[in-house]
Amino acid sequence: MNVTMIGAGYVGLVSGACFAEFGAHVTCVDANPDRVRQLESGHMPLYEPGLDALVRKNQEQGRLHFSGALECVAGSELVFIAVGTPSRRGDGHADLKFVFQAARDLAPFLGGYTVVVDKSTVPVGTAREVKRIIAETNPRADFDVASNPEFLREGAAIGDFMRPDRVVIGIDSDRAGERLRELYRPLNLIETPMVITDLESAELIKYASNAFLATKISFINEISALCEAIGADVHAIARGMGLDGRIGRKFLHPGPGFGGACLPKDARALVQIAWERGVSSRIVSAVLEVNDAQRARMVEKIRAALGGRLEGKRIAVLGLTFKPETDDMREAASLFILPKLVEAGAAVRAHDPQGMEEGRPLLPGSVEYCDDLYSVFDRADAAVLLTEWNLYRGLDLKEILRRMAGRIFVDLRNVYEPRKMRAAGFEYYGIGRA
Ligand code: UDX
């Protein structure tokens, strides 16, 4: 099968490489010539475990190509639109200009019957609009539009693509459904459930899923504050709740608030979609509010650990990215927390295995970056663990104490055991643990 993937960003690149791995012939088209050149010469524009090897393998085997031009659309049975949909400034709505531009640009190249698939996360109604744009631009085109949202987690995207919990396909013609089923046929072997539905439902499934995941996180974060007030242990609560099969154990880990490219953006977009239709979305609105409050609460936690004053304090920060195994800084808690620490007069030194380059232009100019992990602790009054990279799970505690001026350790991911940290000599603070 010949596939064109428009947009060689995160979703396009991972999906393109994985479809090639399934045996399709895939061309990833990107409007940025530098990115195309980079990809052709085997350089990944982003960090995702296993992606470079997968791209290289499929390039070498002739199933994956990169291009700046859309001519390949003519010979494709399926054309995916996987361009960015950033949050529009002001109203929080996903900005669709790149999606609509891709529809206009690809339309003239459509040859025989083609299925044009929205892979980007797009508001309900976008697939129909894409259909209208293509039909208007090229009235003779023989095509259908489908919606096929992705549920990839950064850092685990290839595994998620190869072994998904489900594949969601929105269609308004059986012919389009057949073609997409054929593309995903390799997943039949592992009996992946296919949810085949209409266009609008497929679009809404993506928003509802991410908003629900965000709800679980804000819920446990709110409970963690209650645990601190009561003297209870949030992990015991999460486990006790999560073992109920109706609730489930995942996404009940407290932290400094959810970030990333999807959860915050999709939750905001869902609120907006509902508002436009005169429907209330009180739960999701509260989830976003709780997330903002959680970040602010983390700053207060650090301030309180330091005796109520941040001015003149030296703080070592471990982790900048919104989660481990990515260099993505989008809506990372560090972008909220670090400026507040600096504003209040603290001197911040930071380490991150992948995120320092991305983080530098987004964080206050006074933040110092340490390539060497342990030097981040030198003369620090407090250490703050912000992202739970594996590298930070087995730190040499004696070495840290030797380097630090103080012994305060604020663990915003509850990576360490409070009892052990206190026994090792730290003044330890976690989230939701007495
Ligand atoms: C998410 C969805 O999981 C994925 O299905 C979707 O398609 C894209 O958005 P991703 O943004 O990569 O994936 O990250 P995810 O693993 O969901 O984490 C999002 C944020 O929530 C991170 O900041 C993470 O630290 C935080 N989180 C997650 C928690 O604070 N607690 C949890 O229990 C889980």
Residues whose N, C-alpha, C, O or C-beta is under 5 A from the ligand:
A	BS01	UDX	E150 F151 L152 R153 E154 I217 F251 L252 H253 P254 G255 G257 F258 G259 G260 A261 C262 L263 F322 K323
